[in-house]
Amino acid sequence: MRIFLAEDRASLRHVLAESFERENFSVVQAADGRQAMERVEEGGYDLAVFDLKMPVYSGLELLGASRARWPTVPVIVLTAYGSVETAVEAMKNGAYDFISKPVDMDHLLILVRRALEADRLERVEAALRDDLARLPAFQSIVGVSGPLRRAQEEAGRVANTDAAVLLLGETGVGKELFARAIHQASTRMGSAFVAVNCAAIPAGLLENELFGHEKGAFTGAHEARMGKFELAHRGTLFLDEIGEMHPDLQAKLLRVLEDGTFLRIGGLRPVRVDVRMICATNRNLEEMVKTGDFRPDLFYRISSFPIQIPPLRDRPEDIPELTDHILVNLRRELGKPNLAIEPDALSWLRSQPWPGNVRELMNRLERGAILASEDGRIALDDLKGRAVLPSNEALPQALFTETDPERWSQVEESWRIREVLRRCGGDSRRAARVLGLPVEKVKAGAGDMEP
């Protein structure tokens, strides 16, 4: 852990620094307010101890600057002019605590440890909140096949290191799931896991997303903003679909990997971070290197430990277990406790090529669960998207009397949209996923028939 100590009295500064170092802390020192403000701009410290009365900039001014630039870093204020008013002002400005001179070193060390532990617990809580928010989508890696077990074994071996990991595999195989598992098995598990999908963010905005910006860096930048690298400090940053990153941004990413520093947009001083990098792609980066679309030096930096995650078609023996796992979530989400799949429907699932992999399987089962019979049995026709009704009385009369094929098709589609909407509780977005249609078309089709 790195402590930033700003104290203008040299004798006290040396005593405090030596005491911190004896407790195995790394100490960065500043002898006056000007030097301290420069250090605040550089960052890279885990806790700050500021003297209240110093030339040029006071401890309260340093506190304000540190809280604005590094809001998660705890600050302890020292002063020989201890008073209730000063203590209240320091605490209102975000100080973790306040201690008067002459300094009781044992008391100060207790405050430092408490502050660092509180900071760690806040990061753990934030990471757990993030994980809990994603649990309904996919709670664990499910499967017993040889290819999947090999990928899990490799992930387990590299997890407890800081080696860069490159996850390879098609869309939907669960690359982010593997990245989270690696993070949770690592020594960084108590810190944040931050995920960025490079393909989902326009190239012009991705740099700001990763590195943040300074106040006034561009029109609309009314305040400084931390990027994902700073949010992932002492934790893990997962860059999904890194093959989509623009070459100019690849060069900036390479610098961070090489020396742990970067510049915010509009910034003049480097920001130092300690981040474990996990990247993923569904593209052939080696071919992209040959064509000049991906920097070779960056490729070698991120691919020190590649892990190939197998597509679902290469592990059909995992489909029954995956199906059971997905149905557990769907029973709770849809309020259908009796959901179960018919044997021929499960056999059909095992025979499919699944170009969308596990994600496609999840969507297909959600469709089947919504269209399932009243007793919760998912039949083969439900998986294929055919809404099966108990009798012809429920069908619109036009389906029996209409002779124009085009009009018949329109009536049939409109009826199917309305039926799926009914089974989805009126949720047009979910109905659109089930039908494989745009939401706008679902809304329009539902209005084509009278209730």
C-alpha positions as CSV (number, residue, x, y, z in Angstrom):
1,M,0.0,0.0,0.0
2,R,1.2,3.5,-0.9
3,I,0.8,6.5,1.5
4,F,1.1,10.1,0.3
5,L,2.5,12.2,3.2
6,A,2.5,16.0,3.0
7,E,4.0,17.8,6.0
8,D,6.2,21.0,5.9
9,R,8.1,20.2,9.1
10,A,11.0,18.0,7.9
11,S,11.6,16.4,11.3
12,L,8.0,15.3,11.8
13,R,7.8,14.2,8.1
14,H,10.8,11.9,8.5
15,V,9.5,10.4,11.7
16,L,6.1,9.7,10.2
17,A,7.6,8.3,7.0
18,E,9.9,6.0,8.9
19,S,7.0,4.8,11.1
20,F,4.9,4.0,8.1
21,E,7.8,2.2,6.3
22,R,8.4,0.0,9.4
23,E,4.7,-1.1,9.0
24,N,5.6,-2.1,5.3
25,F,3.9,0.9,3.7
26,S,5.4,2.6,0.7
27,V,5.6,6.4,1.4
28,V,5.6,9.3,-1.1
29,Q,6.6,12.6,0.5
30,A,5.9,16.3,-0.2
31,A,7.6,19.2,1.8
32,D,5.1,22.0,1.0
33,G,1.7,22.7,-0.4
34,R,2.9,23.4,-4.0
35,Q,4.8,20.1,-4.2
36,A,1.9,18.3,-2.6
37,M,-0.6,19.6,-5.2
38,E,1.7,18.3,-8.0
39,R,1.7,14.9,-6.3
40,V,-2.1,15.0,-6.0
41,E,-2.3,15.5,-9.8
42,E,-0.1,12.5,-10.4
43,G,-2.1,10.2,-8.1
44,G,-1.2,6.6,-7.6
45,Y,-1.5,6.6,-3.8
46,D,-3.9,4.5,-1.7
47,L,-4.2,6.9,1.3
48,A,-3.1,10.5,2.0
49,V,-2.0,12.2,5.2
50,F,-2.1,16.1,4.8
51,D,-0.8,18.7,7.3
52,L,-3.5,21.4,7.6
53,K,-1.2,24.4,7.7
54,M,1.4,24.5,4.8
55,P,2.8,27.2,2.5
56,V,0.9,27.9,-0.8
57,Y,-1.8,25.3,-0.4
58,S,-3.4,24.3,2.9
59,G,-4.3,20.7,3.9
60,L,-8.0,21.6,3.3
61,E,-7.2,22.7,-0.3
62,L,-5.2,19.5,-0.9
63,L,-8.1,17.5,0.6
64,G,-10.6,19.1,-1.9
65,A,-8.3,18.5,-4.8
66,S,-7.6,14.9,-3.9
67,R,-11.3,14.2,-3.3
68,A,-12.2,15.8,-6.7
69,R,-9.6,13.9,-8.6
70,W,-9.4,10.6,-6.6
71,P,-12.8,10.4,-4.8
72,T,-12.3,6.9,-3.4
73,V,-8.9,7.6,-1.8
74,P,-9.2,8.2,2.0
75,V,-7.5,11.3,3.5
76,I,-6.4,12.0,7.1
77,V,-5.7,15.6,8.1
78,L,-3.0,16.6,10.7
79,T,-3.0,19.9,12.5
80,A,-1.4,21.6,15.5
81,Y,-4.4,23.9,15.7
82,G,-6.9,21.3,16.7
83,S,-10.4,22.5,17.2
84,V,-13.9,21.2,16.8
85,E,-14.6,23.7,14.1
86,T,-11.6,22.7,12.1
87,A,-12.4,19.0,12.5
88,V,-16.0,19.5,11.4
89,E,-14.8,21.5,8.3
90,A,-12.3,18.7,7.4
91,M,-14.9,16.0,7.8
92,K,-17.5,18.0,5.8
93,N,-14.9,18.2,2.9
94,G,-14.6,14.5,2.8
95,A,-11.7,13.7,5.2
96,Y,-11.8,10.2,6.6
97,D,-10.6,11.5,10.0
98,F,-8.7,14.2,11.8
99,I,-5.8,14.0,14.3
100,S,-4.1,16.7,16.3
101,K,-0.4,17.3,16.9
102,P,1.7,16.1,18.7
103,V,0.9,13.0,16.7
104,D,0.2,9.8,18.6
105,M,1.8,7.4,16.1
106,D,-0.1,4.3,17.4
107,H,-3.4,6.2,17.0
108,L,-2.5,7.4,13.5
109,L,-1.6,3.9,12.4
110,I,-4.9,2.6,13.7
111,L,-6.7,5.3,11.7
112,V,-4.6,4.4,8.6
113,R,-5.5,0.7,8.8
114,R,-9.2,1.5,9.4
115,A,-9.3,3.8,6.4
116,L,-7.6,1.4,4.1
117,E,-9.9,-1.4,5.3
118,A,-13.0,0.8,4.8
119,D,-11.8,1.6,1.3
120,R,-11.3,-2.1,0.6
121,L,-14.7,-3.0,1.9
122,E,-16.3,-0.3,-0.3
123,R,-14.6,-1.8,-3.3
124,V,-15.7,-5.3,-2.4
125,E,-19.3,-4.1,-1.9
126,A,-19.3,-2.3,-5.2
127,A,-17.9,-5.5,-6.9
128,L,-20.5,-7.7,-5.2
129,R,-23.3,-5.3,-6.3
130,D,-22.1,-5.5,-9.8
131,D,-21.9,-9.3,-9.7
132,L,-25.3,-9.6,-8.1
133,A,-26.8,-7.4,-10.9
134,R,-25.6,-10.0,-13.4
135,L,-26.5,-13.2,-11.6
136,P,-29.8,-13.8,-13.3
137,A,-28.2,-14.0,-16.7
138,F,-25.7,-16.8,-15.9
139,Q,-24.7,-17.8,-12.4
140,S,-21.9,-20.3,-13.1
141,I,-20.0,-22.2,-15.8
142,V,-22.1,-25.3,-16.5
143,G,-21.0,-28.4,-18.3
144,V,-19.0,-31.6,-18.0
145,S,-17.6,-32.0,-21.5
146,G,-13.9,-32.4,-22.1
147,P,-13.3,-29.2,-24.0
148,L,-15.1,-27.1,-21.4
149,R,-13.2,-28.8,-18.6
150,R,-9.9,-28.0,-20.3
151,A,-10.8,-24.4,-20.6
152,Q,-11.9,-24.3,-16.9
153,E,-8.6,-25.9,-15.8
154,E,-6.5,-23.4,-17.8
155,A,-8.5,-20.5,-16.3
156,G,-8.0,-21.9,-12.8
157,R,-4.3,-22.1,-13.3
158,V,-3.8,-18.5,-14.5
159,A,-6.4,-16.9,-12.2
160,N,-4.0,-16.4,-9.2
161,T,-1.4,-14.6,-11.3
162,D,-1.4,-11.1,-12.9
163,A,-0.8,-12.5,-16.4
164,A,-2.8,-11.0,-19.2
165,V,-5.4,-13.4,-20.4
166,L,-6.9,-13.6,-23.9
167,L,-10.2,-15.4,-24.1
168,L,-11.0,-16.8,-27.6
169,G,-14.3,-18.1,-28.8
170,E,-17.4,-17.4,-30.8
171,T,-20.1,-14.9,-29.8
172,G,-22.2,-16.3,-27.0
173,V,-19.9,-18.9,-25.6
174,G,-19.5,-17.2,-22.3
175,K,-16.3,-15.3,-22.5
176,E,-17.4,-12.7,-19.9
177,L,-18.5,-15.5,-17.6
178,F,-14.9,-17.0,-17.8
179,A,-13.4,-13.5,-17.2
180,R,-15.5,-13.1,-14.0
181,A,-14.6,-16.5,-12.8
182,I,-10.9,-15.7,-13.3
183,H,-11.3,-12.5,-11.3
184,Q,-13.2,-14.2,-8.5
185,A,-10.4,-16.8,-8.1
186,S,-7.6,-14.3,-8.1
187,T,-6.0,-12.2,-5.3
188,R,-7.9,-9.2,-6.7
189,M,-11.3,-10.6,-6.0
190,G,-11.9,-8.0,-3.3
191,S,-11.6,-5.2,-5.8
192,A,-13.7,-4.2,-8.8
193,F,-14.3,-6.2,-11.9
194,V,-15.0,-3.7,-14.7
195,A,-16.3,-4.9,-18.1
196,V,-16.2,-2.9,-21.4
197,N,-17.6,-4.1,-24.7
198,C,-15.4,-2.4,-27.3
199,A,-17.8,-3.3,-30.1
200,A,-20.8,-1.6,-28.4
201,I,-19.2,1.8,-27.9
202,P,-18.5,4.1,-30.9
203,A,-14.7,4.5,-31.6
204,G,-14.8,8.2,-30.9
205,L,-16.3,7.6,-27.4
206,L,-14.3,4.5,-26.4
207,E,-11.1,6.5,-25.4
208,N,-13.2,8.6,-23.0
209,E,-14.8,5.5,-21.6
210,L,-11.5,3.9,-20.9
211,F,-9.4,6.8,-19.8
212,G,-11.8,9.5,-18.7
213,H,-11.4,13.2,-19.2
214,E,-10.4,16.5,-17.4
215,K,-12.8,19.3,-16.8
216,G,-13.0,21.5,-19.9
217,A,-11.4,18.9,-22.1
218,F,-14.2,19.3,-24.6
219,T,-17.6,20.9,-25.0
220,G,-19.8,19.5,-22.3
221,A,-17.0,18.3,-20.0
222,H,-18.2,20.3,-17.0
223,E,-16.3,18.2,-14.5
224,A,-13.5,15.7,-14.5
225,R,-14.5,12.0,-15.0
226,M,-12.7,8.9,-14.2
227,G,-12.5,6.2,-16.9
228,K,-12.8,2.4,-16.6
229,F,-9.1,2.0,-16.0
230,E,-9.3,4.1,-12.8
231,L,-12.5,2.4,-11.7
232,A,-10.7,-0.9,-12.0
233,H,-7.6,0.2,-10.0
234,R,-6.3,-2.8,-8.0
235,G,-8.9,-5.0,-9.7
236,T,-9.6,-6.4,-13.2
237,L,-10.5,-4.7,-16.4
238,F,-12.2,-6.9,-19.0
239,L,-12.1,-5.7,-22.6
240,D,-14.6,-7.7,-24.7
241,E,-14.4,-7.7,-28.5
242,I,-11.0,-6.1,-28.4
243,G,-10.5,-6.9,-32.1
244,E,-13.0,-4.0,-32.8
245,M,-10.7,-1.4,-31.3
246,H,-9.4,1.3,-33.6
247,P,-5.6,1.1,-34.2
248,D,-5.0,4.6,-32.8
249,L,-6.6,3.6,-29.5
250,Q,-4.6,0.3,-29.6
251,A,-1.4,2.4,-29.3
252,K,-2.7,4.1,-26.1
253,L,-3.8,0.8,-24.6
254,L,-0.4,-0.6,-25.2
255,R,1.2,2.2,-23.2
256,V,-1.0,1.4,-20.2
257,L,0.0,-2.2,-20.4
258,E,3.7,-1.4,-20.7
259,D,4.1,1.2,-17.9
260,G,0.8,1.4,-16.0
261,T,0.2,5.0,-16.9
262,F,-2.1,7.0,-19.2
263,L,-3.4,10.5,-19.8
264,R,-7.0,11.5,-19.4
265,I,-8.4,13.3,-22.4
266,G,-7.3,16.9,-21.9
267,G,-4.8,15.9,-19.2
268,L,-1.2,16.8,-18.8
269,R,-0.1,14.6,-16.0
270,P,0.0,10.8,-16.2
271,V,-2.4,8.7,-14.1
272,R,-0.9,5.5,-12.6
273,V,-3.1,2.4,-12.2
274,D,-2.6,-1.2,-11.1
275,V,-5.0,-3.2,-13.3
276,R,-5.1,-6.9,-14.3
277,M,-6.1,-7.1,-17.9
278,I,-8.4,-9.8,-19.5
279,C,-9.3,-9.4,-23.1
280,A,-11.7,-11.4,-25.4
281,T,-12.4,-11.6,-29.1
282,N,-14.4,-13.7,-31.5
283,R,-12.0,-12.7,-34.3
284,N,-8.7,-14.1,-35.5
285,L,-6.3,-11.6,-34.2
286,E,-3.3,-13.3,-35.8
287,E,-4.9,-12.7,-39.2
288,M,-5.7,-9.1,-38.3
289,V,-2.0,-8.6,-37.4
290,K,-1.0,-9.9,-40.8
291,T,-3.5,-7.5,-42.5
292,G,-2.4,-4.6,-40.4
293,D,-5.7,-4.2,-38.6
294,F,-4.3,-5.1,-35.2
295,R,-0.9,-4.0,-33.7
296,P,1.5,-6.9,-33.3
297,D,3.1,-5.5,-30.2
298,L,-0.4,-5.2,-28.5
299,F,-1.3,-8.7,-29.6
300,Y,1.8,-10.2,-28.0
301,R,1.1,-8.2,-24.7
302,I,-2.5,-9.4,-24.3
303,S,-2.0,-13.0,-25.6
304,S,0.5,-14.3,-23.0
305,F,-2.1,-16.8,-21.9
306,P,-4.8,-17.6,-24.5
307,I,-7.8,-19.7,-23.5
308,Q,-10.0,-21.2,-26.2
309,I,-13.6,-21.5,-25.1
310,P,-15.4,-24.2,-27.1
311,P,-18.6,-23.5,-29.1
312,L,-21.8,-25.3,-28.0
313,R,-21.9,-27.5,-31.1
314,D,-18.7,-29.1,-29.9
315,R,-20.1,-30.1,-26.6
316,P,-23.7,-31.3,-27.1
317,E,-23.4,-33.5,-23.9
318,D,-23.5,-30.2,-21.9
319,I,-26.9,-29.2,-23.3
320,P,-29.1,-31.2,-20.9
321,E,-27.3,-29.7,-17.9
322,L,-27.4,-26.2,-19.4
323,T,-31.1,-26.6,-20.1
324,D,-31.8,-27.5,-16.5
325,H,-29.8,-24.6,-15.3
326,I,-31.5,-22.1,-17.6
327,L,-35.0,-23.5,-16.7
328,V,-34.3,-22.9,-13.0
329,N,-34.0,-19.1,-13.8
330,L,-36.9,-19.1,-16.1
331,R,-39.2,-20.7,-13.6
332,R,-38.5,-17.9,-11.2
333,E,-38.5,-15.1,-13.8
334,L,-41.7,-16.1,-15.5
335,G,-43.5,-17.3,-12.4
336,K,-43.9,-20.8,-13.9
337,P,-42.7,-23.3,-11.2
338,N,-43.7,-26.4,-13.3
339,L,-41.6,-25.6,-16.4
340,A,-40.2,-28.8,-17.9
341,I,-39.0,-29.9,-21.3
342,E,-40.4,-32.8,-23.3
343,P,-37.8,-35.5,-24.3
344,D,-38.2,-34.9,-28.0
345,A,-37.7,-31.2,-27.5
346,L,-34.5,-31.9,-25.6
347,S,-33.3,-34.2,-28.3
348,W,-33.9,-31.5,-30.9
349,L,-31.9,-29.0,-28.8
350,R,-28.9,-31.4,-28.8
351,S,-29.1,-31.8,-32.6
352,Q,-28.9,-28.0,-33.4
353,P,-25.7,-26.3,-34.6
354,W,-26.2,-23.3,-32.3
355,P,-24.3,-20.5,-34.2
356,G,-25.2,-18.2,-31.3
357,N,-24.0,-20.7,-28.7
358,V,-25.2,-20.6,-25.1
359,R,-26.8,-17.2,-25.6
360,E,-28.9,-18.5,-28.4
361,L,-29.9,-21.6,-26.3
362,M,-31.0,-19.3,-23.5
363,N,-33.2,-17.2,-25.9
364,R,-34.6,-20.3,-27.5
365,L,-35.6,-21.8,-24.1
366,E,-37.1,-18.5,-23.1
367,R,-39.2,-18.6,-26.2
368,G,-40.3,-22.1,-25.5
369,A,-41.1,-21.3,-21.8
370,I,-43.3,-18.4,-22.8
371,L,-45.2,-20.6,-25.4
372,A,-45.4,-23.6,-23.1
373,S,-48.7,-25.3,-22.3
374,E,-50.6,-24.4,-19.2
375,D,-49.0,-27.2,-17.3
376,G,-45.6,-25.9,-18.1
377,R,-44.5,-28.6,-20.6
378,I,-42.2,-27.2,-23.3
379,A,-42.9,-29.1,-26.5
380,L,-40.9,-29.2,-29.7
381,D,-43.3,-26.8,-31.5
382,D,-42.8,-24.3,-28.6
383,L,-39.1,-24.2,-29.2
384,K,-39.6,-23.7,-32.9
385,G,-41.8,-20.7,-32.2
386,R,-45.2,-22.2,-33.1
387,A,-47.8,-21.1,-30.6
388,V,-50.0,-24.2,-30.0
389,L,-53.6,-23.5,-28.9
390,P,-56.0,-26.0,-27.4
391,S,-58.7,-25.8,-30.0
392,N,-59.6,-24.2,-33.3
393,E,-62.2,-22.0,-31.6
394,A,-59.3,-19.8,-30.4
395,L,-58.1,-19.1,-33.9
396,P,-59.5,-16.1,-35.9
397,Q,-62.3,-17.0,-38.3
398,A,-60.4,-15.4,-41.2
399,L,-57.8,-18.2,-41.1
400,F,-60.6,-20.6,-42.2
401,T,-62.3,-18.3,-44.7
402,E,-59.6,-16.1,-46.2
403,T,-58.7,-17.2,-49.8
404,D,-56.1,-14.5,-50.7
405,P,-52.7,-16.0,-49.6
406,E,-51.1,-12.7,-48.9
407,R,-54.0,-11.5,-46.7
408,W,-54.1,-14.9,-45.0
409,S,-50.4,-14.6,-44.2
410,Q,-51.0,-11.1,-42.7
411,V,-53.9,-12.3,-40.6
412,E,-51.9,-15.3,-39.4
413,E,-48.9,-13.2,-38.4
414,S,-51.1,-10.7,-36.6
415,W,-52.9,-13.4,-34.7
416,R,-49.5,-15.0,-33.7
417,I,-48.2,-11.6,-32.5
418,R,-51.3,-11.1,-30.4
419,E,-51.1,-14.6,-28.9
420,V,-47.4,-14.3,-28.0
421,L,-48.0,-10.9,-26.6
422,R,-50.8,-12.3,-24.4
423,R,-48.5,-15.1,-23.2
424,C,-45.7,-12.5,-22.5
425,G,-48.1,-10.4,-20.3
426,G,-48.1,-7.6,-22.9
427,D,-44.3,-7.2,-22.9
428,S,-43.7,-6.2,-26.5
429,R,-39.9,-6.5,-26.1
430,R,-40.0,-10.0,-24.9
431,A,-42.6,-10.9,-27.5
432,A,-40.3,-9.5,-30.2
433,R,-37.5,-11.8,-28.9
434,V,-39.7,-14.8,-29.0
435,L,-41.0,-14.1,-32.5
436,G,-37.7,-12.9,-33.9
437,L,-39.3,-9.6,-35.1
438,P,-38.6,-5.9,-34.5
439,V,-40.4,-4.4,-31.5
440,E,-42.1,-1.9,-33.9
441,K,-43.5,-4.7,-36.0
442,V,-44.8,-6.4,-32.9
443,K,-46.6,-3.3,-31.8
444,A,-48.0,-2.7,-35.3
445,G,-49.1,-6.3,-35.8
446,A,-50.9,-6.4,-32.5
447,G,-53.2,-3.6,-33.7
448,D,-54.2,-5.3,-36.9
449,M,-56.9,-7.4,-35.3
450,E,-59.8,-6.6,-33.1
451,P,-59.5,-7.8,-29.5
